[in-house]
């Protein structure tokens, strides 16, 4: 019998030329018609692509099943999070075997004269609920009968008897807001459609604050809904009219002030709204005219604010200012220095407890937690920072909980082969208590090794690589390699444990993360060197990293697969054009491969916001020419491409499905090779694919099976 993968014929997308004209340049686009999502012809084409993909990869189904089962077997499915104490309750989530979604729960906390006992989380059985345990939200029940399910924001009121939460049943990240009475378990009649992330109650519980997006999917308004009124009467609190600015809010540490932030990747503006004073108005704290990228925390019980900012400090510094020093005419020179700028340390942000500033910093590529006592802050009596120490060389430590009334902070910790841990750090003596390490079945950390190496770019820049492998793998000979990259938005690919990756390593593959420019691993300058008119450094860094792996003897030059998603999918499209001969296969997840077309249309979701990342090709011919020189769709040429899998979702609002659909059509039209090029579209999913942990595991298994099949590494070593 002939294999379907050998006889399947790829769908042929009809060519319907349209012309895109900018800066005296005409680009003929044969496949722009695929943008019409409501067209039956488009849907039929995407379904035909899925059928072709199923046929071409049908031989990989047994491997996909194996990978899924390995992920499932290693995962302790019935588990719970470490309870966190807020406003007299312990909150936690449960997961149960066979259930795709988590359950939000709580139990009442005790108050006594013993502070340690009061703030020590209760011991809860993963298998059984406590007698007084309350279920706030059951994701499995909410998802029943829905094609997709995702929770957005959640917020509790001060009395902890009302819960506001948002649900997305399409994958387009446009949520419906509900409010639940936790005393009765009933939903209030208040229902609001089209809500974005971010929710908060007013201190008197009369009002819920939320954000909405405009037609380009940019959060542009903060609204206030008074309980019991019609949503059409909701008050506009703040509106951001600059199409290049993203709007958001949070509550101050004492939950009495709404902190409003407008910003992009280069500068921001902060404002505040007193939620207690009657007739209070929004007041600017740090204006956008300063062109300073910053974050701000109000110091409870004082008239001061803590500001993390990049004024004459590319890696950020932390300053202290009184509220009367802030406003439209504030000048950073007036602010007191708390943490000075360092070229080798990036200050990522701050949080406040009742006694300390909690700093999140990045040093030697790794995110770390530091403490700074509030006593003497900003004066000559200011104490030195305190940093808890951990065993791993490469790790990620992040503060996840800090409250003014809490005697401790919570830290999440992980490393490439250390499953996620939760620590409580007591602030009085800085003692570190391990509350939990995520259990993993059939796992021995000693069987795996993670090391840091440095590739050299053509311009001499050293590129950090994370190299993960089985400890017993013979490194004296070249081995198959799966290399991953991202390199945009100053996002760092930090060390972190992942169960699915173990299945790749157990088949003798070396897993490499190339920390290319455009990310944030080495501070602000690392990001600046990989954006706008320096974007090509991201692509050449990845290619140079691949060549280093070959030259250093890590990689078998005939067995290298590249993987990246979203902006990392742009990276995949670029390297496919620039150095296709280096890769056996390329997997591009929700790939941003028609970048120039998207950025040229400010009406498309998020396009205007992207100008600060890529430049504005509408106004600048230089930016237009530069983007056109690397945008993957425009640069497909008559050359032999490797196997390519483009994976997307029909309802993705961040990277539209049309980009990979057009790209695949053009690769088949223009490319000269005979390697299969496939498009897999999730018809009921968003930017992260289908919803639920089991569907997520299936998606990961699909990607890894495609890679392992291309590498010839389908069997366990």
C-alpha positions as CSV (number, residue, x, y, z in Angstrom):
1,X,0.0,0.0,0.0
2,X,1.3,3.4,-0.9
3,X,1.8,5.8,2.0
4,X,-0.6,8.8,2.0
5,X,2.4,11.0,2.7
6,X,3.9,10.1,-0.7
7,X,0.8,10.5,-2.8
8,X,-0.9,13.5,-1.3
9,X,-1.1,16.5,-3.5
10,X,-0.9,20.0,-1.8
11,X,-3.8,22.4,-2.3
12,X,-3.2,25.0,-4.9
13,X,-4.2,28.5,-3.8
14,X,-5.7,30.5,-6.6
15,X,-3.6,33.4,-7.7
16,X,-5.6,36.7,-7.6
17,X,-3.1,39.5,-8.0
18,X,-3.5,42.7,-6.0
19,X,-1.0,45.6,-5.9
20,X,0.3,47.1,-2.6
21,X,1.8,50.5,-3.4
22,X,4.0,52.5,-1.0
23,X,6.9,54.9,-1.5
24,X,6.9,54.4,-5.3
25,X,7.2,50.6,-4.8
26,X,4.6,48.3,-6.2
27,X,4.4,44.8,-4.7
28,X,2.2,42.2,-6.5
29,X,0.5,40.0,-3.9
30,X,-1.2,36.9,-5.4
31,X,-2.7,35.6,-2.2
32,X,-4.1,38.6,-0.3
33,X,-7.6,37.2,-1.0
34,X,-6.9,34.6,1.8
35,X,-7.5,37.4,4.3
36,X,-11.2,37.2,3.9
37,X,-11.9,35.1,6.9
38,X,-15.7,34.9,6.3
39,X,-15.3,33.7,2.7
40,X,-16.3,30.0,2.2
41,X,-13.5,29.7,-0.3
42,X,-11.0,30.7,2.3
43,X,-12.4,28.3,4.9
44,X,-12.5,25.5,2.3
45,X,-8.8,26.2,1.4
46,X,-7.7,26.0,5.1
47,X,-9.6,22.8,5.5
48,X,-7.9,21.4,2.4
49,X,-4.6,22.4,3.8
50,X,-5.4,20.6,7.0
51,X,-6.3,17.5,5.1
52,X,-3.1,17.6,3.1
53,X,-1.1,18.2,6.3
54,X,-2.8,15.2,7.9
55,X,-1.9,13.0,4.9
56,X,1.7,14.2,4.7
57,X,2.3,13.6,8.4
58,X,0.1,10.6,8.9
59,X,3.2,8.4,9.5
60,X,3.9,10.7,12.6
61,X,0.7,9.9,14.3
62,X,2.1,6.9,16.3
63,X,5.0,9.1,17.5
64,X,2.5,11.9,18.4
65,X,0.6,9.4,20.5
66,X,3.8,8.3,22.2
67,X,4.8,11.8,23.0
68,X,1.4,12.7,24.3
69,X,1.4,9.6,26.5
70,X,4.9,10.4,27.8
71,X,3.8,13.9,28.7
72,X,0.7,12.7,30.4
73,X,2.5,9.9,32.3
74,X,5.1,12.3,33.7
75,X,2.5,14.9,34.7
76,X,1.0,14.5,38.1
77,X,-2.5,15.4,37.0
78,X,-4.2,15.6,40.3
79,X,-2.3,18.4,42.0
80,X,-2.8,21.8,43.6
81,X,-1.0,25.1,43.9
82,X,0.5,26.4,47.1
83,X,-2.2,28.5,48.8
84,X,-1.7,32.2,48.9
85,X,-3.2,34.4,51.7
86,X,-5.3,37.4,50.7
87,X,-7.8,39.3,52.9
88,X,-8.4,36.6,55.4
89,X,-8.6,33.6,52.9
90,X,-6.2,31.1,51.5
91,X,-6.6,30.9,47.7
92,X,-5.4,28.0,45.5
93,X,-6.1,26.0,42.4
94,X,-6.7,22.3,41.9
95,X,-6.2,20.1,38.9
96,X,-7.6,16.6,38.6
97,X,-6.8,13.7,36.4
98,X,-8.9,13.6,33.3
99,X,-9.9,17.2,33.6
100,X,-8.4,19.8,31.2
101,X,-8.9,22.9,33.3
102,X,-8.1,24.0,36.8
103,X,-10.6,24.7,39.7
104,X,-10.2,28.0,41.7
105,X,-10.7,27.3,45.4
106,X,-10.3,28.9,48.9
107,X,-10.5,28.2,52.6
108,X,-10.8,30.6,55.5
109,X,-7.6,31.7,57.1
110,X,-7.0,31.8,60.9
111,X,-5.9,34.9,62.8
112,X,-4.0,34.5,66.1
113,X,-1.0,36.0,67.9
114,X,1.3,33.6,66.1
115,X,2.4,35.4,62.9
116,X,4.3,32.4,61.6
117,X,1.4,30.0,62.0
118,X,-1.1,32.5,60.5
119,X,1.1,32.9,57.4
120,X,2.0,29.2,57.0
121,X,-0.1,27.8,54.2
122,X,-2.5,25.0,55.2
123,X,-1.7,21.4,54.2
124,X,-4.3,20.4,51.6
125,X,-4.8,16.9,50.1
126,X,-4.7,17.0,46.3
127,X,-7.2,14.1,46.3
128,X,-9.8,15.4,48.7
129,X,-11.3,18.8,49.5
130,X,-11.4,20.3,53.0
131,X,-14.8,20.4,54.8
132,X,-14.8,24.2,54.6
133,X,-13.3,24.5,51.2
134,X,-15.2,26.7,48.7
135,X,-15.1,26.4,44.9
136,X,-15.0,29.8,43.3
137,X,-14.7,28.8,39.6
138,X,-14.6,25.4,38.0
139,X,-13.0,25.8,34.6
140,X,-14.2,22.4,33.5
141,X,-17.8,23.3,34.2
142,X,-17.5,26.7,32.5
143,X,-15.9,25.1,29.4
144,X,-18.6,22.5,29.1
145,X,-20.0,22.5,25.5
146,X,-17.7,25.3,24.4
147,X,-15.3,25.1,21.4
148,X,-12.7,27.1,23.4
149,X,-12.3,28.3,26.9
150,X,-9.9,30.7,28.6
151,X,-10.1,32.8,31.7
152,X,-9.0,36.4,31.4
153,X,-8.8,38.7,34.4
154,X,-10.2,37.9,37.9
155,X,-10.7,40.2,40.8
156,X,-12.1,40.0,44.3
157,X,-13.7,42.9,46.2
158,X,-12.5,44.0,49.6
159,X,-15.1,41.9,51.5
160,X,-14.1,38.9,49.4
161,X,-17.7,38.1,48.7
162,X,-17.8,39.1,45.0
163,X,-15.7,37.7,42.2
164,X,-15.4,39.4,38.8
165,X,-14.0,37.2,36.1
166,X,-13.8,37.1,32.3
167,X,-14.3,34.2,29.8
168,X,-13.2,33.8,26.2
169,X,-15.0,31.1,24.2
170,X,-13.5,31.8,20.8
171,X,-9.8,32.3,21.2
172,X,-9.8,35.9,20.0
173,X,-9.1,37.3,23.5
174,X,-12.3,39.4,23.6
175,X,-13.8,38.4,26.9
176,X,-17.2,38.4,28.6
177,X,-17.3,39.8,32.1
178,X,-19.3,38.1,34.8
179,X,-19.7,38.8,38.5
180,X,-20.4,36.0,41.0
181,X,-21.8,36.3,44.5
182,X,-19.6,34.0,46.5
183,X,-22.1,33.8,49.4
184,X,-24.9,32.4,47.2
185,X,-22.9,31.0,44.3
186,X,-25.2,32.9,41.9
187,X,-24.2,35.2,39.1
188,X,-25.3,38.8,39.3
189,X,-27.3,40.1,36.3
190,X,-24.3,42.3,35.3
191,X,-22.8,40.9,32.1
192,X,-20.4,42.9,29.9
193,X,-19.2,41.9,26.5
194,X,-16.0,42.8,24.7
195,X,-13.8,43.1,27.8
196,X,-10.0,42.9,27.7
197,X,-7.5,41.8,30.4
198,X,-7.5,43.7,33.7
199,X,-10.2,43.9,36.4
200,X,-10.5,45.7,39.8
201,X,-13.2,46.5,42.3
202,X,-13.5,49.9,44.0
203,X,-12.8,49.9,47.7
204,X,-16.5,50.2,48.5
205,X,-17.3,47.2,46.1
206,X,-19.8,49.3,44.2
207,X,-17.9,49.5,41.0
208,X,-15.8,47.2,38.7
209,X,-13.1,48.8,36.5
210,X,-12.2,47.1,33.2
211,X,-10.5,47.8,29.9
212,X,-11.9,47.5,26.3
213,X,-10.1,47.4,23.0
214,X,-10.7,49.4,19.8
215,X,-11.3,48.0,16.3
216,X,-7.5,47.3,16.0
217,X,-7.5,45.2,19.2
218,X,-5.6,47.9,21.1
219,X,-6.7,48.5,24.8
220,X,-7.7,52.1,24.7
221,X,-10.4,52.7,27.3
222,X,-10.8,52.1,31.0
223,X,-14.4,52.0,32.0
224,X,-16.2,51.8,35.4
225,X,-19.3,49.7,35.8
226,X,-21.5,50.4,38.7
227,X,-23.1,47.1,39.9
228,X,-26.8,46.8,39.2
229,X,-26.8,49.3,36.2
230,X,-26.9,48.6,32.5
231,X,-23.5,48.3,30.8
232,X,-24.4,51.0,28.3
233,X,-24.3,53.5,31.2
234,X,-20.7,52.6,32.2
235,X,-18.5,55.6,32.9
236,X,-15.4,56.3,30.8
237,X,-12.6,56.7,33.2
238,X,-9.7,57.2,30.8
239,X,-9.2,57.0,27.1
240,X,-5.9,56.6,25.2
241,X,-6.2,58.1,21.8
242,X,-2.6,57.6,20.6
243,X,-2.8,54.6,18.3
244,X,0.8,53.7,19.2
245,X,0.1,53.4,23.0
246,X,-1.2,50.5,25.0
247,X,-3.5,51.2,28.0
248,X,-3.6,49.3,31.2
249,X,-4.2,49.7,35.0
250,X,-3.7,48.1,38.4
251,X,-4.5,48.9,42.0
252,X,-1.9,50.5,44.3
253,X,-0.6,48.3,47.1
254,X,-3.2,49.6,49.5
255,X,-5.9,49.1,46.8
256,X,-7.2,52.6,47.2
257,X,-5.8,54.1,44.0
258,X,-6.2,53.2,40.4
259,X,-2.8,53.3,38.7
260,X,-3.2,54.0,35.0
261,X,-0.4,53.4,32.5
262,X,-0.2,54.2,28.8
263,X,2.9,53.0,26.9
264,X,4.8,51.3,24.2
265,X,8.2,49.7,24.1
266,X,10.0,53.0,24.2
267,X,8.2,55.4,26.6
268,X,5.2,55.5,28.9
269,X,2.9,57.7,30.9
270,X,1.5,57.1,34.4
271,X,-1.6,58.6,36.0
272,X,-3.6,57.9,39.2
273,X,-7.2,58.1,40.3
274,X,-8.0,58.3,44.0
275,X,-10.8,55.8,44.5
276,X,-11.7,57.0,48.0
277,X,-11.9,60.8,47.6
278,X,-15.2,62.0,46.2
279,X,-15.1,63.7,42.8
280,X,-11.4,62.8,42.4
281,X,-10.0,63.2,38.9
282,X,-7.3,61.4,37.0
283,X,-3.9,63.0,37.7
284,X,-0.8,62.6,35.7
285,X,2.3,61.5,37.6
286,X,4.9,61.0,34.9
287,X,4.0,62.4,31.5
288,X,4.7,60.9,28.1
289,X,6.5,64.1,27.1
290,X,9.5,63.0,29.1
291,X,9.8,60.0,26.8
292,X,10.8,57.9,29.8
293,X,9.9,54.2,30.0
294,X,8.9,53.6,33.6
295,X,6.8,51.9,36.2
296,X,5.6,53.4,39.5
297,X,4.5,52.1,42.9
298,X,2.8,54.3,45.5
299,X,4.3,53.9,49.0
300,X,1.5,53.0,51.4
301,X,1.0,55.5,54.2
302,X,3.3,58.1,52.7
303,X,3.1,60.8,50.0
304,X,5.9,59.2,48.1
305,X,6.2,57.0,44.9
306,X,8.9,54.5,43.9
307,X,9.8,54.8,40.2
308,X,11.7,52.3,38.0
309,X,12.8,54.2,34.9
310,X,15.3,54.5,32.1
311,X,16.0,58.2,32.3
312,X,19.8,58.3,31.4
313,X,19.7,54.7,32.6
314,X,19.2,52.2,29.7
315,X,19.1,49.2,32.1
316,X,16.8,51.2,34.5
317,X,17.3,52.7,37.9
318,X,15.0,53.1,40.8
319,X,14.2,56.5,42.3
320,X,12.0,57.9,45.1
321,X,9.9,61.1,44.7
322,X,7.2,62.8,46.7
323,X,3.9,63.2,44.9
324,X,4.2,66.9,44.8
325,X,7.4,66.4,42.8
326,X,5.5,64.5,40.1
327,X,3.1,65.8,37.5
328,X,3.1,67.3,34.0
329,X,6.3,69.3,34.8
330,X,8.2,66.7,36.8
331,X,11.9,66.3,36.1
332,X,13.8,63.1,37.0
333,X,16.7,65.2,38.3
334,X,14.6,66.0,41.3
335,X,14.1,62.4,42.2
336,X,16.2,60.6,44.8
337,X,18.3,57.6,43.7
338,X,17.4,54.4,45.4
339,X,19.1,51.9,43.0
340,X,21.7,53.4,40.7
341,X,22.1,52.3,37.1
342,X,24.5,49.5,36.3
343,X,25.7,48.3,32.9
344,X,25.6,44.7,33.9
345,X,22.3,44.6,35.8
346,X,18.8,45.3,34.4
347,X,16.2,46.3,36.9
348,X,13.0,44.6,35.6
349,X,10.6,46.0,38.2
350,X,9.6,46.5,41.8
351,X,7.0,45.5,44.3
352,X,6.3,46.6,47.9
353,X,5.8,44.8,51.2
354,X,5.3,46.6,54.5
355,X,9.0,46.5,55.2
356,X,10.9,46.1,52.0
357,X,11.2,46.9,48.3
358,X,11.3,43.7,46.3
359,X,13.4,44.1,43.2
360,X,13.3,41.9,40.2
361,X,16.7,42.2,38.4
362,X,18.5,40.4,35.6
363,X,22.2,39.7,36.0
364,X,24.3,37.2,33.9
365,X,21.2,36.6,31.8
366,X,19.2,35.3,34.8
367,X,16.3,36.8,36.6
368,X,16.8,37.2,40.3
369,X,15.1,38.6,43.4
370,X,16.6,41.2,45.7
371,X,15.3,42.9,48.9
372,X,15.9,46.5,50.0
373,X,14.7,47.6,53.5
374,X,12.3,50.5,53.4
375,X,14.0,52.0,56.5
376,X,16.3,54.7,55.4
377,X,15.3,54.3,51.7
378,X,16.8,57.1,49.6
379,X,19.0,58.4,52.3
380,X,22.6,57.8,53.4
381,X,21.3,55.3,55.9
382,X,19.8,53.1,53.1
383,X,20.8,49.4,53.6
384,X,22.5,47.2,51.0
385,X,20.4,44.9,48.9
386,X,19.9,41.3,50.0
387,X,19.7,38.5,47.4
388,X,18.7,34.9,48.3
389,X,21.0,32.3,46.9
390,X,20.1,29.2,44.9
391,X,22.0,26.2,43.8
392,X,21.6,26.2,40.0
393,X,24.0,28.2,37.8
394,X,21.2,29.1,35.4
395,X,17.8,29.7,36.9
396,X,14.8,32.0,37.0
397,X,13.6,33.4,40.3
398,X,10.6,35.8,40.3
399,X,8.6,37.5,43.0
400,X,5.0,36.4,42.8
401,X,3.4,37.8,46.0
402,X,4.0,40.8,48.1
403,X,1.5,42.6,50.3
404,X,1.9,45.5,52.8
405,X,0.4,43.4,55.6
406,X,2.4,40.2,54.8
407,X,5.5,39.2,56.8
408,X,6.8,37.3,53.8
409,X,7.1,37.4,50.1
410,X,6.6,34.5,47.7
411,X,9.2,33.5,45.0
412,X,8.7,31.2,42.1
413,X,11.9,29.3,41.1
414,X,12.8,27.0,38.2
415,X,15.8,25.9,36.1
416,X,16.1,23.9,33.0
417,X,16.0,20.6,34.9
418,X,14.6,21.8,38.2
419,X,10.8,21.5,38.3
420,X,9.0,24.7,39.4
421,X,9.4,25.5,43.1
422,X,7.6,27.8,45.4
423,X,9.5,29.5,48.2
424,X,8.3,31.8,51.0
425,X,11.0,34.2,52.1
426,X,10.4,35.6,55.7
427,X,11.3,39.3,55.6
428,X,12.5,39.6,59.2
429,X,15.4,37.2,58.9
430,X,15.4,36.4,55.2
431,X,15.0,32.7,55.8
432,X,13.8,30.8,52.8
433,X,11.2,28.1,53.1
434,X,10.5,25.6,50.3
435,X,6.7,25.2,50.2
436,X,6.6,22.9,47.1
437,X,8.4,21.5,44.2
438,X,6.1,20.4,41.3
439,X,6.1,16.6,41.4
440,X,7.1,14.9,38.2
441,X,6.7,11.1,37.6
442,X,9.5,9.0,36.2
443,X,12.0,11.8,36.3
444,X,15.7,11.8,37.4
445,X,17.3,15.2,37.1
446,X,20.8,13.6,37.1
447,X,20.1,12.2,33.6
448,X,20.1,15.6,32.0
449,X,22.6,18.5,31.7
450,X,22.2,22.2,30.8
451,X,25.2,24.3,29.9
452,X,25.9,27.8,28.7
453,X,28.0,28.4,25.6
454,X,28.7,31.4,23.5
455,X,28.5,31.7,19.7
456,X,30.2,34.5,17.8
457,X,28.2,36.7,15.4
458,X,29.8,38.0,12.2
459,X,30.3,41.4,13.9
460,X,32.0,39.8,16.8
461,X,29.1,39.9,19.3
462,X,29.0,37.0,21.7
463,X,25.6,35.2,21.6
464,X,24.6,33.1,24.6
465,X,23.3,29.6,24.0
466,X,21.6,27.3,26.4
467,X,22.5,23.7,25.5
468,X,20.3,20.9,27.0
469,X,21.0,17.2,26.5
470,X,21.0,13.8,28.1
471,X,24.0,13.4,30.4
472,X,24.8,10.0,28.7
473,X,24.7,11.4,25.2
474,X,28.0,11.0,23.3
475,X,29.2,14.6,22.7
476,X,32.4,13.5,21.0
477,X,30.5,13.1,17.8
478,X,27.9,15.5,16.2
479,X,24.3,14.9,17.3
480,X,20.9,15.9,16.0
481,X,19.9,19.4,17.2
482,X,16.6,21.2,17.7
483,X,17.4,24.9,18.0
484,X,14.8,27.4,19.3
485,X,14.8,31.2,19.0
486,X,12.6,34.3,19.6
487,X,14.5,37.6,19.8
488,X,11.8,40.3,19.9
489,X,10.0,42.7,22.3
490,X,12.9,42.5,24.9
491,X,11.4,39.1,25.9
492,X,13.9,36.8,27.6
493,X,13.9,33.0,27.1
494,X,14.7,32.3,30.7
495,X,15.6,28.9,32.2
496,X,12.6,26.8,33.0
497,X,11.6,23.2,33.4
498,X,9.4,21.6,30.7
499,X,8.1,18.1,30.7
500,X,7.5,17.9,26.9
501,X,11.1,18.7,26.2
502,X,12.3,15.6,28.1
503,X,10.7,13.4,25.4
504,X,12.9,15.2,22.8
505,X,16.1,14.8,24.8
506,X,15.2,11.1,25.5
507,X,15.4,10.5,21.8
508,X,19.0,11.7,21.6
509,X,18.4,15.2,20.4
510,X,20.3,18.2,21.7
511,X,17.9,21.1,22.5
512,X,19.4,24.5,22.1
513,X,18.0,27.9,22.8
514,X,19.7,30.8,21.0
515,X,19.4,34.0,23.0
516,X,19.6,36.2,20.0
517,X,19.6,40.0,19.9
518,X,16.1,41.5,20.2
519,X,15.5,39.7,23.4
520,X,16.3,41.0,26.9
521,X,18.7,38.4,28.2
522,X,21.7,40.9,28.3
523,X,19.9,44.1,29.1
524,X,18.3,46.9,27.2
525,X,21.1,47.3,24.6
526,X,20.7,43.6,23.7
527,X,17.1,44.4,22.8
528,X,17.9,47.7,20.9
529,X,20.5,45.9,18.8
530,X,17.7,43.6,17.5
531,X,14.8,46.0,16.7
532,X,13.8,48.5,14.0
533,X,16.7,49.1,11.7
534,X,18.9,46.6,13.5
535,X,16.3,43.7,13.2
536,X,18.4,41.6,10.9
537,X,20.8,41.0,13.8
538,X,18.2,38.7,15.2
539,X,18.2,36.6,12.1
540,X,22.0,36.5,11.5
541,X,22.6,35.8,15.2
542,X,20.4,32.7,14.8
543,X,22.2,31.6,11.7
544,X,25.6,32.2,13.2
545,X,24.5,30.2,16.3
546,X,23.6,27.3,14.1
547,X,26.9,27.5,12.3
548,X,28.7,27.6,15.7
549,X,26.9,24.4,16.7
550,X,28.2,22.7,13.6
551,X,31.7,24.0,13.8
552,X,32.0,23.2,17.5
553,X,31.0,19.6,16.9
554,X,27.6,19.8,18.7
555,X,25.4,19.5,15.6
556,X,25.2,17.0,12.8
557,X,25.0,19.4,9.8
558,X,22.5,17.2,8.1
559,X,20.1,16.9,11.1
560,X,19.2,20.4,12.5
561,X,15.6,21.5,13.0
562,X,14.7,25.1,13.8
563,X,11.7,26.1,15.9
564,X,10.1,29.5,16.8
565,X,6.7,31.1,17.3
566,X,4.9,34.4,16.8
567,X,7.8,36.9,16.4
568,X,10.0,33.8,16.6
569,X,8.0,32.7,13.6
570,X,9.2,35.8,11.7
571,X,12.7,34.6,12.7
572,X,11.9,31.2,11.2
573,X,10.7,32.7,7.9
574,X,13.7,34.9,7.7
575,X,16.2,32.1,8.2
576,X,14.3,29.9,5.7
577,X,15.1,32.5,3.1
578,X,18.6,33.4,4.2
579,X,20.1,30.0,5.0
580,X,17.7,27.1,4.0
581,X,20.6,24.7,3.5
582,X,21.4,24.7,7.2
583,X,18.1,23.2,8.3
584,X,16.5,19.8,7.8
585,X,13.2,21.3,8.8
586,X,11.7,24.5,10.2
587,X,8.6,24.7,12.4
588,X,7.0,28.2,12.5
589,X,4.3,28.5,15.1
590,X,1.7,31.3,14.6
591,X,4.4,33.0,12.5
592,X,4.6,36.7,11.8
593,X,5.8,36.1,8.2
594,X,3.9,38.8,6.3
595,X,5.2,41.5,8.6
596,X,5.3,44.4,6.2
597,X,1.8,44.0,4.9
598,X,0.5,43.9,8.4
599,X,2.4,46.9,9.7
600,X,1.4,49.0,6.7
601,X,-2.2,48.6,7.6
602,X,-3.0,50.5,10.9
603,X,-6.5,49.1,10.8
604,X,-5.3,45.6,11.4
605,X,-5.0,44.3,15.0
606,X,-2.1,45.9,16.9
607,X,-0.3,47.2,13.8
608,X,0.1,50.8,15.0
609,X,1.5,49.5,18.3
610,X,4.1,47.6,16.4
611,X,5.7,50.8,15.0
612,X,7.8,51.1,18.1
613,X,9.2,47.6,17.6
614,X,9.8,47.5,13.8
615,X,9.6,51.2,12.8
616,X,6.9,52.9,10.8
617,X,7.1,51.9,7.1
618,X,4.1,54.2,6.3
619,X,6.0,57.3,7.1
620,X,9.6,56.2,6.5
621,X,10.8,54.9,3.1
622,X,14.0,53.7,4.9
623,X,12.0,51.6,7.3
624,X,9.8,50.3,4.4
625,X,12.8,49.3,2.3
626,X,14.5,47.7,5.3
627,X,11.4,45.7,6.3
628,X,10.8,44.6,2.7
629,X,14.4,43.3,2.6
630,X,13.7,40.8,5.3
631,X,9.9,40.2,5.6
632,X,9.7,36.5,4.8
633,X,6.7,36.6,2.4
634,X,8.3,39.2,0.1
635,X,11.6,37.4,0.1
636,X,10.6,33.8,-0.9
637,X,12.9,33.0,-3.9
638,X,13.5,30.2,-6.3
639,X,15.6,28.0,-4.0
640,X,15.2,24.6,-2.3
641,X,13.5,25.0,1.0
642,X,13.6,22.4,3.8
643,X,10.6,20.7,5.2
644,X,8.4,23.5,6.7
645,X,5.4,23.3,9.0
646,X,3.4,26.5,9.6
647,X,1.1,26.2,12.6
648,X,-1.7,28.8,13.2
649,X,-5.2,29.4,14.6
650,X,-8.2,30.8,12.8
651,X,-9.1,33.1,15.6
652,X,-5.7,34.4,16.5
653,X,-5.9,38.2,16.9
654,X,-2.1,38.7,17.5
655,X,-0.8,37.1,14.3
656,X,-3.6,36.5,11.8
657,X,-3.9,33.1,10.1
658,X,-3.6,34.8,6.7
659,X,0.1,35.4,7.2
660,X,1.2,31.7,7.3
661,X,-1.5,30.8,4.8
662,X,-0.1,33.3,2.2
663,X,3.5,32.3,3.0
664,X,2.9,28.6,2.5
665,X,1.1,29.3,-0.8
666,X,4.1,31.3,-2.0
667,X,6.7,28.9,-0.8
668,X,5.0,26.2,-2.9
669,X,4.7,28.5,-5.9
670,X,8.2,29.8,-6.0
671,X,10.4,27.3,-4.1
672,X,12.3,24.7,-6.2
673,X,12.7,21.9,-3.7
674,X,10.5,18.8,-3.2
675,X,10.4,18.8,0.6
676,X,6.8,19.0,1.9
677,X,5.5,22.4,3.1
678,X,2.4,22.1,5.3
679,X,0.0,24.4,6.9
680,X,-1.9,23.3,10.1
681,X,-4.7,25.6,11.2
682,X,-6.5,25.2,14.5
683,X,-10.1,26.1,13.6
684,X,-11.2,26.7,17.2
685,X,-8.2,28.3,18.8
686,X,-6.3,31.5,19.5
687,X,-2.7,32.7,19.6
688,X,-1.8,29.8,22.0
689,X,-3.6,27.2,20.0
690,X,-6.5,25.1,21.3
691,X,-7.5,25.4,24.9
692,X,-7.1,23.0,27.8
693,X,-4.0,21.2,28.9
694,X,-4.7,18.0,27.0
695,X,-5.1,19.9,23.7
696,X,-2.0,21.9,24.6
697,X,0.0,18.6,25.0
698,X,-1.4,17.3,21.7
699,X,-0.2,20.5,20.0
700,X,3.3,20.2,21.5
701,X,3.4,16.5,20.6
702,X,2.5,17.5,17.0
703,X,5.3,20.0,16.7
704,X,7.9,17.7,18.3
705,X,6.9,14.7,16.3
706,X,7.4,16.8,13.1
707,X,10.9,17.7,14.3
708,X,11.8,14.2,15.5
709,X,10.6,12.6,12.3
710,X,12.7,15.0,10.3
711,X,15.8,14.3,12.5
712,X,15.3,10.6,12.3
713,X,15.0,10.4,16.1
714,X,11.7,8.7,16.7
715,X,12.9,6.0,19.1
716,X,14.0,6.4,22.7
717,X,17.7,6.0,23.4
